[in-house]
Amino acid sequence: MPALSRFREIFMPNKLLLNQLFLNPLVEALDRCAHQRACKKHPDIDFLKSGLARCLEPVVSGREFLQLHFSSGAKSWKLSHYFETNKSERRAALAAEAASLIAAYARRTHSAYRWPDDLPELDGYDILLGDGHFHTAAVHDPKGPKGKIPVGQFFARHLRTGALHHIDTAVAAPGNTREHDMGMLKRQSTDALRMGAPKGRKVLYVWDRAGIDFGQWHKWKQAAGIYFLTRAKEGICNESVGENTWDRDDYRNNGVSSDTLVWTSSHTSVRRVDYTDPASGKEFVFVTNLPTKIPPGVIAWLYQRRWDVEKTFDETRNRLGEGKAWGSSVTAKRIQGSFISIAYNLLLILEDRLRKAGELPKEPQEEKRRGKRRMFQVAKAKAAGRKINYHLTCCDGSSQIGCKFIRWVKRHLSLGTSYAESVANLRLLYGEFS
């Protein structure tokens, strides 16, 4: 997919406002969306901007959001128009398409942290950290047997880049009960699950225990090159077929006690990796349909990285304030999920541009804290006579967007300050609150 060329052409920091720089990828994405249409009452660009603004502003309801903007002079966002667009299937498809384009752009340009240089076995894989994130139900959502059902939004975070993809929104099961993760995944097409990965490239989902369905794993692997990795549930994957060959002297396998092939109730075989965390001493059992050329210690490390998506959910809930559903319809909920992805990835893109331009100050105190945590893990493992997993000590950089950065973006978007003025304030801010 070609890059967003016009965005690069008009990137003139001294002449741009910060909100222009921030919004340009969204404007570019709209130009390429097949679901855009002309609408005088509430144009598509206004729809996208209003959805993004709602993600970035501390409001608890749609009416509060509209009242805030009405008082600020944005009278074009009419009450009826705004709420009607959140019921529109076309607008939902437009938001999803824009979210996909922006996530793909973030994947091409952003790097979450320095990738380990000794993992050639993973070169042919797109690695996605997947999970469900649950919001408080909307005011008008129906009550089930146990009250209102929390709204599930399912996301996948690209491990190498940090880009966030919205997979889908949970649909209430019969009896208005919560939809299971695997039920949602089975509703997706293989193209959707591959997230734009080119033909011939493999896709790995690292999911929690709710992602177990060995029969479905086999089908996805055979049909679309989609693999899964998770922790084993109690009482399953105990029927060993044989021991896999693995290098006990490979430092990447520190903590691994066994790597076996096991038979499942779905009449398929998967790998079972038994692992003891060198720092904590806690025992884990992982199951995956990845080939045996992937070292078992790398499988353990990949699952440990799944925590990155949980950190992302913490950011969307506590730093973006997305803890409650916007509307009662599934369409409105899907639109919200798309806008969470759009807001998060636009923050990533802006952060990446500032870093590459040398405008994003370093945070020595945060780097020092990460270094201390690594040293503590190494010392704890050594005291117990174990060796730490090497990859925990070599992945530099934070897997989260800093809260200072997010607050700074919100503030200067609302003020409409220039890029140069905003960046000058950013330097002062990091100097004062480092």
C-alpha positions in Angstrom: 0.0 0.0 0.0 1.5 3.4 -1.0 2.5 5.9 1.7 0.4 8.9 2.4 2.4 11.1 0.1 0.6 14.4 0.3 1.1 14.4 4.1 4.8 14.4 3.5 4.6 17.2 0.9 2.8 19.6 3.1 4.8 18.9 6.3 6.3 22.4 6.8 6.6 22.7 10.6 7.0 26.5 10.7 3.8 27.0 8.7 1.6 24.3 10.2 -0.6 24.3 13.3 -0.2 21.3 15.5 -3.8 20.2 14.9 -3.1 20.3 11.1 -0.1 18.0 11.5 -2.0 15.7 13.8 -5.1 15.5 11.6 -3.4 15.2 8.1 -3.2 11.4 8.2 -6.9 11.3 8.9 -7.7 13.6 6.0 -5.4 11.5 3.7 -7.2 8.3 4.8 -10.6 9.8 4.0 -9.4 10.6 0.4 -8.8 6.9 -0.1 -11.9 5.5 1.6 -14.3 3.7 -0.6 -17.2 4.3 1.8 -17.1 8.2 1.7 -20.2 10.0 0.4 -21.2 13.6 0.0 -23.4 14.8 2.9 -24.3 18.4 3.5 -25.8 17.9 6.9 -22.8 16.2 8.5 -19.9 15.8 6.1 -17.7 12.7 6.4 -14.7 14.8 7.5 -16.8 16.4 10.3 -17.9 12.9 11.3 -14.3 11.7 11.5 -13.1 14.8 13.3 -15.9 14.7 15.8 -15.4 11.0 16.6 -11.6 11.7 17.1 -12.3 14.7 19.3 -14.7 12.7 21.5 -11.9 10.2 22.1 -9.5 12.9 23.1 -11.7 15.0 25.4 -12.8 14.2 29.0 -16.6 13.9 28.5 -19.0 11.3 29.9 -21.8 11.5 27.3 -22.5 12.5 23.7 -24.7 15.4 24.8 -21.9 16.8 27.0 -19.5 16.5 24.1 -21.9 18.4 21.8 -22.7 21.0 24.4 -18.9 21.6 24.9 -18.4 22.1 21.2 -21.6 24.2 20.7 -20.3 26.6 23.4 -16.9 26.7 21.5 -18.6 27.7 18.3 -18.8 24.3 16.5 -22.5 24.7 15.8 -22.3 22.6 12.6 -22.3 19.4 14.8 -26.1 19.3 15.3 -27.6 17.1 18.0 -29.7 15.0 15.6 -27.1 14.7 12.9 -24.4 13.5 15.4 -26.5 10.8 16.9 -28.0 9.6 13.6 -24.5 9.2 12.1 -23.6 6.8 15.0 -26.4 4.5 13.8 -25.3 4.5 10.2 -23.8 1.3 8.8 -22.0 3.3 6.1 -20.4 5.6 8.6 -19.4 2.6 10.6 -17.8 1.1 7.5 -16.1 4.4 6.8 -14.7 4.7 10.3 -13.4 1.1 10.1 -11.8 1.7 6.8 -10.1 4.9 8.0 -8.9 3.1 11.1 -7.4 0.3 9.0 -5.6 2.8 6.7 -4.2 4.8 9.6 -3.1 1.6 11.5 -1.3 0.4 8.4 0.5 3.7 8.1 1.5 3.6 11.7 2.9 0.1 11.1 5.0 1.3 8.3 6.5 4.3 10.1 6.6 3.6 13.8 8.7 1.3 16.0 7.7 0.5 19.5 11.2 -0.3 20.6 14.5 -1.8 19.4 13.7 -5.2 18.1 16.1 -8.0 19.2 18.6 -8.8 16.5 18.8 -12.5 17.3 15.3 -13.6 16.3 15.7 -14.5 12.6 13.1 -17.3 13.1 10.4 -14.6 13.4 11.4 -12.6 10.3 8.5 -14.0 8.3 5.8 -13.3 10.9 3.5 -10.4 11.7 3.0 -10.7 15.4 -0.3 -9.4 16.9 -1.0 -9.2 20.6 -4.8 -9.7 20.9 -7.4 -9.4 23.6 -10.8 -8.0 24.6 -11.2 -4.6 26.3 -14.5 -4.2 28.2 -16.4 -0.9 28.7 -19.2 0.0 30.9 -22.5 -0.5 29.1 -24.4 2.5 27.5 -27.2 4.2 29.4 -29.9 2.6 27.2 -28.4 -0.8 26.9 -30.9 -3.6 27.9 -30.4 -5.5 31.1 -29.6 -9.2 31.1 -30.1 -11.9 33.8 -27.1 -10.3 35.7 -27.7 -6.7 34.8 -26.2 -4.8 31.9 -23.5 -6.6 29.9 -20.2 -4.8 29.6 -19.3 -3.8 26.0 -16.4 -5.8 24.5 -14.1 -4.2 22.1 -11.4 -6.5 20.6 -8.1 -5.2 19.5 -4.7 -6.4 18.3 -1.5 -4.5 18.9 1.3 -5.0 16.4 4.3 -6.2 18.4 7.1 -4.6 16.4 5.5 -1.2 15.8 2.9 -0.8 18.5 0.1 0.1 16.0 -3.4 -0.7 17.3 -6.0 -2.5 15.1 -9.7 -2.8 16.1 -10.8 -6.3 15.2 -14.5 -6.1 16.1 -17.1 -5.4 18.8 -18.7 -8.1 20.8 -22.2 -9.0 19.8 -24.5 -10.1 22.7 -25.2 -13.8 22.7 -28.6 -15.4 23.4 -29.9 -14.3 26.8 -27.9 -11.1 26.5 -24.7 -12.7 27.7 -21.2 -11.7 26.9 -19.8 -13.0 23.6 -16.7 -15.2 23.9 -13.4 -14.2 22.3 -13.3 -17.2 20.0 -16.9 -16.6 18.9 -15.9 -13.1 17.8 -12.8 -14.4 16.0 -14.7 -17.0 14.1 -17.0 -14.3 12.7 -14.0 -12.6 11.0 -12.9 -13.4 7.5 -9.3 -14.7 7.1 -8.5 -11.5 5.2 -9.6 -9.4 8.2 -7.6 -11.6 10.6 -4.5 -11.2 8.4 -4.6 -7.4 8.9 -3.2 -6.6 5.5 -0.2 -9.0 5.7 1.0 -9.7 2.2 0.7 -13.1 0.6 3.3 -15.5 1.8 3.8 -13.8 5.1 2.6 -15.6 8.3 0.5 -14.0 11.0 0.8 -15.0 14.7 -1.8 -14.1 17.3 -0.7 -14.1 20.9 -3.9 -14.3 22.9 -5.0 -15.2 26.5 -6.7 -18.6 27.3 -10.0 -17.4 25.8 -8.3 -17.8 22.4 -8.1 -21.6 22.6 -9.9 -23.6 19.9 -7.4 -26.2 18.5 -9.6 -27.3 15.7 -10.1 -23.7 14.5 -6.3 -23.1 14.9 -5.7 -25.9 12.5 -8.2 -24.5 9.9 -6.7 -21.0 10.0 -3.2 -22.3 9.7 -4.0 -24.5 6.7 -6.2 -21.9 4.9 -4.5 -18.6 5.7 -1.1 -19.0 7.5 -2.6 -17.8 10.8 -1.0 -19.2 14.0 -1.9 -18.9 17.6 0.0 -18.9 20.9 -1.5 -18.8 24.4 -1.3 -20.3 27.9 -2.8 -23.8 28.5 -5.9 -24.3 30.5 -6.0 -26.7 33.4 -6.4 -30.3 32.4 -5.8 -30.0 28.7 -2.8 -30.8 26.5 -1.5 -33.5 28.9 -1.3 -36.4 26.3 2.2 -36.3 25.1 3.1 -37.6 21.7 6.8 -37.0 22.0 9.6 -34.6 22.9 10.5 -31.9 20.3 14.2 -31.3 19.6 15.4 -28.1 21.1 18.8 -26.6 22.0 19.3 -26.6 25.8 22.5 -24.6 25.4 20.8 -21.7 23.5 20.7 -18.8 25.9 17.3 -17.8 24.4 15.8 -21.0 26.0 16.7 -20.0 29.6 13.8 -21.1 31.8 12.5 -23.8 29.5 12.1 -27.3 31.1 10.3 -29.1 28.2 9.0 -28.7 24.7 6.6 -31.5 23.7 4.1 -32.4 21.0 0.7 -33.1 22.6 -2.6 -34.5 21.2 -5.7 -32.4 21.6 -9.4 -33.3 21.9 -9.9 -31.8 18.4 -7.7 -34.6 17.0 -4.8 -32.2 16.2 -1.4 -31.9 17.7 0.1 -28.7 19.2 3.3 -27.8 21.0 3.4 -27.6 24.8 6.2 -25.5 26.3 6.8 -25.7 30.1 8.6 -22.7 31.3 9.7 -21.3 34.7 10.2 -17.5 34.9 13.8 -17.1 36.0 13.1 -13.9 38.0 9.9 -14.9 39.8 10.1 -18.7 39.8 6.5 -18.9 38.5 5.7 -21.8 36.3 3.9 -21.4 33.0 2.6 -23.8 30.3 2.2 -22.4 26.8 0.5 -24.0 23.8 1.0 -23.1 20.2 0.8 -24.4 16.6 4.0 -22.7 15.7 6.6 -24.9 14.0 9.4 -26.3 16.1 12.0 -24.1 14.4 10.8 -21.3 16.7 12.8 -21.9 19.9 10.7 -22.6 23.0 12.3 -19.8 24.9 11.2 -17.4 22.2 7.6 -18.7 22.6 7.8 -17.9 26.3 9.1 -14.4 25.6 6.4 -13.7 23.0 3.7 -14.5 25.5 5.4 -12.2 28.1 5.1 -9.4 25.5 1.3 -9.9 25.4 1.3 -7.6 28.4 1.9 -4.7 26.0 -1.7 -4.9 24.8 -2.9 -4.7 28.4 -0.8 -1.5 28.8 -2.5 -0.1 25.7 -6.0 -0.8 27.2 -4.8 1.1 30.3 -3.9 4.0 28.1 -7.2 4.1 26.2 -9.2 3.8 29.5 -7.3 6.1 31.8 -5.5 8.5 29.5 -8.1 8.8 26.7 -11.0 8.2 29.1 -12.7 5.5 26.9 -14.3 3.5 29.7 -18.0 3.7 28.7 -19.9 2.8 25.5 -21.1 5.7 23.3 -24.4 4.2 22.3 -26.6 1.2 22.7 -26.6 -0.1 19.1 -23.8 -2.5 17.9 -23.1 0.0 15.1 -22.4 2.8 17.6 -20.2 0.5 19.6 -18.2 -0.5 16.4 -17.8 3.2 15.5 -16.4 3.8 19.0 -13.9 1.0 18.6 -12.7 2.3 15.3 -12.2 5.8 16.7 -10.2 4.5 19.7 -7.9 2.9 17.2 -7.7 6.1 15.1 -6.9 8.3 18.1 -4.3 5.9 19.5 -2.5 5.5 16.1 -2.5 9.2 15.4 -0.8 9.8 18.7 1.8 7.1 17.7 2.4 8.8 14.3 2.8 12.2 15.8 5.2 10.9 18.5 7.2 9.1 15.9 7.6 12.2 13.7 8.7 14.3 16.6 11.2 11.7 17.7 12.7 11.4 14.2 12.9 15.2 13.9 14.7 15.3 17.2 11.9 17.3 18.8 10.8 14.8 21.4 12.8 15.1 24.6 14.2 12.0 26.2 13.1 11.0 29.7 16.3 10.0 31.5 14.3 9.3 34.7 12.0 6.8 32.9 15.0 5.1 31.2 16.7 4.9 34.6 13.6 3.3 36.2 13.4 0.7 33.4 17.1 -0.1 33.9 16.6 -0.6 37.6 13.7 -3.0 36.9 15.9 -5.0 34.6 18.8 -5.1 37.1 16.4 -6.2 39.8 15.1 -9.1 37.6 18.6 -10.2 36.8 19.7 -10.1 40.4 16.6 -12.0 41.6 17.1 -14.7 39.0 20.8 -15.0 39.9 20.0 -15.3 43.6 17.8 -18.3 42.8 20.5 -19.9 40.6 18.7 -19.1 37.3 19.6 -17.0 34.3 17.2 -14.3 33.1 15.6 -14.4 29.7 18.0 -12.4 27.6 15.3 -10.6 25.6 13.8 -9.0 28.7 17.1 -7.0 29.0 17.6 -6.0 25.4 14.3 -4.4 24.3 14.9 -0.7 25.0 12.1 1.8 24.9 8.7 2.1 26.4 5.7 0.2 25.1 3.4 3.0 26.1 2.7 6.5 24.9 3.8 8.8 27.8 1.0 10.5 29.8 2.8 13.8 29.6 2.8 13.5 25.8 -0.9 12.7 25.6 -1.8 15.6 27.9 0.4 18.0 25.8 -1.3 16.9 22.6 -4.8 17.4 24.0 -3.9 20.8 25.4 -2.4 22.2 22.2 -5.0 20.7 19.9 -7.6 22.6 21.8 -5.6 25.8 21.8 -4.9 25.6 18.1 -1.2 26.6 18.6 1.5 26.4 15.9 3.8 23.4 15.5 6.8 25.5 16.5 5.1 27.0 19.6 3.8 23.6 20.7 7.2 22.0 20.4 8.8 24.8 22.4 6.3 24.2 25.1 6.9 20.4 24.9 10.6 20.9 25.7 9.8 23.1 28.7 7.2 20.6 29.9 9.6 17.6 29.8 12.3 19.7 31.5 10.0 20.7 34.3 8.3 17.3 34.9 11.0 14.8 34.0 
